[in-house]
Amino acid sequence: MAGISICNLGEDYSWGSRVEGVNWDNLYDDQLRTDLRELFDDRGFIIFEGMEPSPKMQVELSKVFGPLKDHPTKSTARADRDLDPGIIDMQHIRTADQTYTNGLTEVGGKKVISFLPWHFDHTYNDELNYAGVLRAVVYAPEDGRTGFADGIELYNALDPKLIRKIEDLNVLYTLDVRLTQQRFGRYFETFGDTEDSAGLIAEAATFPRSIHPMIWTRPGGEKVVHYCGFSAVGIEDHEDPEGEALFEEALEEMHKHINPYWHDWKPTDMLIWDNLRLLHAVEGCDPKYERRMHRTTIRGDYGLGSFEDGKKIGEVQREVAPLDLPA
């Protein structure tokens, strides 16, 4: 890849790469695009450095790895509806008096905003997305980092006795992703819902529960640990004290062995991660800071998820469409 610099994420990680030199002059080169796809399939995570910080570049870089997919929920804000399917907009805006009561999370003794625990995207959907590309439009001068952890590495780190207990089990998830409602794997405290959660609550009432495996096998044979407490309601066919205890055990073991990479943002960074393989999280930041992230979603599913009542995503979206939800 002429003019392109590639290096591994770091000696502490068996996954991930850094790439520098991608620009408008080489972005449409067929060989480069093939090489980047192969690198991503192997490493699962790429930090693109020195990128033009624009929505158009983010969309076109995303298309290197597959067709874009619209976000499955109507209540999620879009950054630019002229970009089809476009970019979702995740934003925290400071209030004038900088006082907050709702939406705060306490993690490690600090009260923060924009925190997200370890999770994979679209837990609540029968169809996952292959990958996401993330860019920081506005980032906090301290904290606010995004973390990533590899599911293959986790599989190799977890206690084999636990693996044997969970390898054939599935987890039930719901669209109600409010942290106040998270039942399992809580390593944080919550202080009320965010003020914009009404649309989410209304839409969640229309979605059936989704089902995804706790461990799955990639085409190359690698086993992937792929479960989380975020939006989870329990283990399928084990919504009982025994099943709840096993799920908590599995989450505690996973959190103990996560080897995270935490990314300090620059405006010219764009990150892509394999959503079928990696978990990610947001550490949160002081609520006095504004934080705004743009994300594209890349189509591609592993074919192992389903809705509890057998519905398909198209049926669910048709049912959701008539709702008058806030933009």
Backbone torsions as a table, in degrees:
resi	resn	phi	psi	omega
1	MET	NA	90.2	-176.1
2	ALA	-60.7	133.6	178.0
3	GLY	79.0	1.8	-177.9
4	ILE	-110.8	132.8	177.0
5	SER	-104.1	129.8	-179.5
6	ILE	-130.4	133.7	172.0
7	CYS	-145.9	160.8	178.7
8	ASN	-69.6	159.8	-178.3
9	LEU	-60.0	-39.4	178.9
10	GLY	165.0	164.9	-175.0
11	GLU	-69.2	-15.2	179.5
12	ASP	-86.4	-0.6	-173.5
13	TYR	-128.4	138.9	176.4
14	SER	-92.7	9.3	-173.8
15	TRP	-144.0	169.0	173.2
16	GLY	83.8	145.1	178.8
17	SER	-142.8	160.5	171.2
18	ARG	-113.7	136.1	-179.8
19	VAL	-130.1	131.9	176.7
20	GLU	-130.9	143.1	176.5
21	GLY	114.5	-1.9	177.7
22	VAL	-78.7	128.5	-178.3
23	ASN	-152.0	-175.9	-177.4
24	TRP	-64.5	-24.1	-178.0
25	ASP	-72.5	-27.2	-176.1
26	ASN	-123.4	-2.4	-173.4
27	LEU	-59.2	-30.6	-176.1
28	TYR	-100.5	11.2	175.9
29	ASP	-70.6	123.0	-174.4
30	ASP	-60.0	-42.8	-178.1
31	GLN	-66.7	-41.0	178.1
32	LEU	-61.8	-43.8	-179.6
33	ARG	-62.4	-40.2	176.7
34	THR	-63.9	-44.4	-179.4
35	ASP	-63.6	-39.3	179.5
36	LEU	-66.7	-39.3	177.8
37	ARG	-64.2	-41.3	179.1
38	GLU	-66.3	-40.4	177.6
39	LEU	-61.3	-43.3	-178.4
40	PHE	-66.5	-40.9	178.7
41	ASP	-62.2	-35.7	-178.7
42	ASP	-77.2	-45.1	-171.0
43	ARG	-97.8	-23.4	174.3
44	GLY	79.2	-6.7	-173.7
45	PHE	-162.2	129.3	178.3
46	ILE	-133.8	132.9	169.7
47	ILE	-99.7	114.3	174.5
48	PHE	-91.0	117.7	-177.2
49	GLU	-105.1	151.2	177.1
50	GLY	71.2	29.8	-178.2
51	MET	-85.2	152.8	171.4
52	GLU	-65.9	123.2	-174.9
53	PRO	-83.7	73.4	-177.9
54	SER	-134.3	152.2	176.0
55	PRO	-58.9	-39.0	-178.5
56	LYS	-62.7	-43.9	178.7
57	MET	-64.6	-39.3	179.1
58	GLN	-61.9	-43.6	179.4
59	VAL	-65.3	-45.7	-176.8
60	GLU	-69.5	-36.3	174.6
61	LEU	-63.6	-41.6	179.7
62	SER	-59.0	-39.8	-177.0
63	LYS	-67.1	-15.6	173.8
64	VAL	-59.5	-31.9	-171.1
65	PHE	-101.9	-1.7	176.6
66	GLY	148.1	171.3	178.7
67	PRO	-68.6	147.8	179.5
68	LEU	-77.9	157.1	-178.7
69	LYS	-129.6	135.4	175.9
70	ASP	-70.2	151.9	178.7
71	HIS	-66.9	139.7	-173.2
72	PRO	-75.1	-9.0	-179.9
73	THR	-110.5	143.5	-178.6
74	LYS	-80.3	-23.5	-175.1
75	SER	-82.6	-4.2	178.9
76	THR	-82.7	130.0	-176.9
77	ALA	-67.8	141.7	174.7
78	ARG	-105.3	140.1	-178.5
79	ALA	-78.5	-36.4	-175.9
80	ASP	-152.7	102.7	-176.8
81	ARG	-73.4	-8.8	176.3
82	ASP	-79.4	-17.1	176.2
83	LEU	-91.8	108.9	-173.4
84	ASP	-101.0	124.1	-0.3
85	PRO	-74.9	-9.8	170.7
86	GLY	93.5	-168.9	-173.4
87	ILE	-122.7	134.7	175.1
88	ILE	-86.4	151.7	-171.0
89	ASP	-117.8	115.2	179.2
90	MET	-114.5	110.4	-166.7
91	GLN	-137.3	136.7	167.2
92	HIS	-117.7	123.4	-179.6
93	ILE	-109.8	133.4	177.5
94	ARG	-65.1	142.1	172.5
95	THR	-86.6	160.9	-174.5
96	ALA	-60.1	-41.5	-178.4
97	ASP	-93.2	-2.6	177.4
98	GLN	56.2	34.9	174.2
99	THR	-108.3	139.6	-176.7
100	TYR	-136.9	139.8	173.3
101	THR	-122.4	-41.6	-177.3
102	ASN	-102.6	150.1	174.7
103	GLY	87.4	-0.6	178.1
104	LEU	-81.5	149.9	175.7
105	THR	-130.0	138.4	175.6
106	GLU	-104.0	121.6	-178.8
107	VAL	-131.6	122.6	179.0
108	GLY	59.1	33.0	178.3
109	GLY	84.7	0.7	-179.9
110	LYS	-114.0	136.8	174.4
111	LYS	-91.5	124.5	-173.0
112	VAL	-134.4	167.5	173.5
113	ILE	-117.8	157.6	177.0
114	SER	69.0	19.6	176.8
115	PHE	-74.5	141.2	171.0
116	LEU	-137.7	130.5	178.1
117	PRO	-74.5	175.4	-179.6
118	TRP	-60.6	131.7	-176.2
119	HIS	-164.3	169.6	164.9
120	PHE	-115.6	155.0	-175.4
121	ASP	-75.1	150.1	176.1
122	HIS	63.0	33.7	174.5
123	THR	-51.3	-37.2	-172.6
124	TYR	-80.2	-1.7	-174.8
125	ASN	-108.0	153.4	175.2
126	ASP	-73.6	-28.2	-178.4
127	GLU	-110.7	119.3	176.9
128	LEU	-79.9	175.2	169.2
129	ASN	-107.0	150.1	-177.9
130	TYR	-66.0	-45.0	-173.6
131	ALA	-158.0	167.4	172.9
132	GLY	-133.0	149.6	173.4
133	VAL	-117.6	125.6	-172.9
134	LEU	-118.0	141.6	177.8
135	ARG	-139.3	140.4	178.0
136	ALA	-92.5	112.1	175.9
137	VAL	-80.7	-45.5	173.1
138	VAL	-134.2	128.4	-178.7
139	TYR	-129.3	151.9	-178.7
140	ALA	-69.6	144.9	178.7
141	PRO	-69.6	-14.9	174.3
142	GLU	-145.4	145.2	-176.4
143	ASP	61.4	-158.8	-179.0
144	GLY	74.1	16.3	-178.4
145	ARG	-74.4	158.1	174.4
146	THR	-106.6	131.6	-177.6
147	GLY	-109.3	151.8	-179.6
148	PHE	-137.2	146.3	179.1
149	ALA	-144.3	138.1	-173.1
150	ASP	-89.3	127.5	-179.5
151	GLY	-70.3	-27.9	176.1
152	ILE	-69.0	-44.6	177.4
153	GLU	-61.3	-39.6	178.6
154	LEU	-63.6	-42.4	180.0
155	TYR	-57.8	-40.3	-178.9
156	ASN	-74.3	-17.0	-177.1
157	ALA	-96.7	-26.5	-175.0
158	LEU	-69.6	153.8	177.9
159	ASP	-59.8	123.4	180.0
160	PRO	-56.6	-30.4	178.4
161	LYS	-64.7	-39.9	176.9
162	LEU	-68.4	-41.4	178.7
163	ILE	-54.2	-44.7	-178.9
164	ARG	-63.5	-31.7	179.8
165	LYS	-72.0	-33.1	-168.5
166	ILE	-112.0	-8.2	-168.5
167	GLU	-64.7	-20.2	179.4
168	ASP	-110.7	14.4	-176.9
169	LEU	-102.1	157.2	177.9
170	ASN	-119.7	154.8	177.1
171	VAL	-111.8	143.0	174.9
172	LEU	-93.3	134.8	179.1
173	TYR	-127.8	156.9	178.7
174	THR	-126.6	158.2	177.5
175	LEU	-71.3	-16.9	178.7
176	ASP	-74.2	91.4	-175.1
177	VAL	-95.8	15.8	177.1
178	ARG	-62.5	132.7	-179.2
179	LEU	-64.8	-26.9	176.8
180	THR	-63.5	-22.2	-177.6
181	GLN	-98.3	-2.5	-177.8
182	GLN	-69.1	123.3	-175.2
183	ARG	-94.5	-32.3	-169.8
184	PHE	-117.6	147.3	173.7
185	GLY	67.5	30.8	-178.5
186	ARG	-77.8	120.2	171.3
187	TYR	-121.3	32.2	-175.4
188	PHE	-152.5	164.8	173.8
189	GLU	-118.1	145.3	-177.9
190	THR	-114.5	154.2	-178.3
191	PHE	-131.6	62.2	176.5
192	GLY	90.1	162.2	178.6
193	ASP	-81.6	158.1	173.9
194	THR	-68.9	157.4	-174.8
195	GLU	-68.7	-18.1	-176.7
196	ASP	-100.1	22.1	-174.5
197	SER	-86.0	-5.0	-176.2
198	ALA	-61.1	-42.0	179.6
199	GLY	-63.7	-40.5	178.0
200	LEU	-62.4	-45.1	-178.5
201	ILE	-61.8	-43.5	179.8
202	ALA	-64.3	-42.1	-178.9
203	GLU	-71.1	-36.5	179.8
204	ALA	-60.5	-30.3	-179.5
205	ALA	-66.8	-16.6	-178.2
206	THR	-96.7	-12.1	-174.8
207	PHE	-93.8	133.2	168.5
208	PRO	-71.9	166.6	177.9
209	ARG	-74.9	146.2	178.8
210	SER	-101.6	162.5	-177.2
211	ILE	-131.7	128.2	178.1
212	HIS	-139.7	147.1	-178.6
213	PRO	-70.7	149.6	176.7
214	MET	-75.4	-30.8	178.3
215	ILE	-138.3	136.5	176.3
216	TRP	-136.6	166.7	-175.7
217	THR	-114.4	123.5	177.5
218	ARG	-70.2	160.6	179.4
219	PRO	-54.8	-29.8	179.3
220	GLY	-80.5	-2.8	177.0
221	GLY	100.3	-7.7	-179.5
222	GLU	-72.8	136.1	176.2
223	LYS	-86.1	141.6	-176.2
224	VAL	-126.4	123.7	168.9
225	VAL	-77.9	124.4	-169.5
226	HIS	-149.7	68.5	176.3
227	TYR	-142.8	164.8	-179.4
228	CYS	-160.2	162.7	175.9
229	GLY	-83.4	-19.8	-178.1
230	PHE	-61.6	116.7	179.1
231	SER	68.8	6.6	-179.2
232	ALA	-78.9	144.8	177.0
233	VAL	-118.5	-0.1	176.0
234	GLY	140.2	-179.1	178.3
235	ILE	-88.6	134.6	-179.9
236	GLU	-57.1	133.8	179.6
237	ASP	66.0	9.5	178.2
238	HIS	-138.3	44.2	176.3
239	GLU	-83.5	67.4	-177.0
240	ASP	-146.4	169.8	-177.5
241	PRO	-54.2	-38.6	179.8
242	GLU	-65.2	-44.0	179.0
243	GLY	-66.6	-38.7	178.8
244	GLU	-64.6	-40.1	178.6
245	ALA	-64.8	-40.5	179.1
246	LEU	-65.3	-41.1	179.9
247	PHE	-65.0	-42.4	176.8
248	GLU	-62.5	-40.4	177.6
249	GLU	-61.2	-43.5	-179.0
250	ALA	-65.3	-39.8	179.1
251	LEU	-69.0	-41.4	178.2
252	GLU	-61.6	-42.7	178.6
253	GLU	-65.2	-40.9	179.3
254	MET	-64.2	-48.9	-179.3
255	HIS	-60.7	-33.9	-179.9
256	LYS	-65.9	-32.0	-173.2
257	HIS	-104.6	-0.9	177.0
258	ILE	-61.2	129.5	176.2
259	ASN	-110.1	86.5	-166.7
260	PRO	-82.1	147.5	163.3
261	TYR	-105.3	123.3	178.9
262	TRP	-106.8	123.0	-174.1
263	HIS	-96.1	122.9	171.0
264	ASP	-86.0	118.9	-168.8
265	TRP	-78.4	143.9	166.2
266	LYS	-125.3	152.6	-176.7
267	PRO	-64.4	-20.6	-178.4
268	THR	-98.2	13.4	176.3
269	ASP	-91.6	143.4	166.5
270	MET	-136.1	130.1	-175.8
271	LEU	-115.4	136.1	172.3
272	ILE	-121.6	135.7	177.3
273	TRP	-133.3	148.5	178.1
274	ASP	-79.3	107.9	-176.1
275	ASN	-72.5	-14.9	177.2
276	LEU	-86.5	-6.0	-173.3
277	ARG	-126.6	-41.5	-174.4
278	LEU	-99.9	150.3	164.2
279	LEU	-100.0	156.3	175.3
280	HIS	-143.3	165.6	-175.8
281	ALA	-153.5	165.0	173.4
282	VAL	-125.7	126.4	-174.5
283	GLU	-74.6	-15.9	-177.8
284	GLY	85.7	165.5	-179.4
285	CYS	-147.4	168.6	177.6
286	ASP	-57.9	131.7	-177.0
287	PRO	-64.4	-9.8	177.2
288	LYS	-74.4	-10.9	-179.0
289	TYR	-100.6	144.6	171.8
290	GLU	-82.6	144.5	176.0
291	ARG	-142.6	127.1	-178.0
292	ARG	-139.5	122.8	-178.5
293	MET	-121.3	141.9	174.4
294	HIS	-113.6	135.7	-179.3
295	ARG	-135.5	134.1	168.8
296	THR	-98.8	157.4	-177.3
297	THR	-122.8	129.0	-175.5
298	ILE	-107.1	127.8	-175.7
299	ARG	-69.0	144.9	176.5
300	GLY	148.2	122.9	-172.6
301	ASP	-123.7	157.4	176.8
302	TYR	-90.9	-6.5	173.1
303	GLY	76.0	16.6	-175.3
304	LEU	-109.5	-6.4	-179.6
305	GLY	-91.4	162.9	177.8
306	SER	-158.7	165.8	169.3
307	PHE	-93.5	149.4	-173.7
308	GLU	-59.8	-35.8	-176.9
309	ASP	-97.2	11.3	176.1
310	GLY	83.6	2.7	179.2
311	LYS	-69.9	162.2	175.5
312	LYS	-107.2	160.3	-175.2
313	ILE	-61.3	-35.0	179.0
314	GLY	-61.7	-38.8	178.4
315	GLU	-65.3	-41.6	-179.6
316	VAL	-64.9	-44.2	-178.8
317	GLN	-64.1	-35.4	177.9
318	ARG	-67.0	-33.6	177.6
319	GLU	-72.1	-33.8	-178.0
320	VAL	-75.1	-33.0	-171.9
321	ALA	-51.4	-40.3	-177.8
322	PRO	-69.8	-12.0	-177.6
323	LEU	-66.3	138.8	176.2
324	ASP	-90.8	87.3	-176.0
325	LEU	-102.8	149.4	178.3
326	PRO	-65.7	147.3	-179.3
327	ALA	-73.7	NA	NA
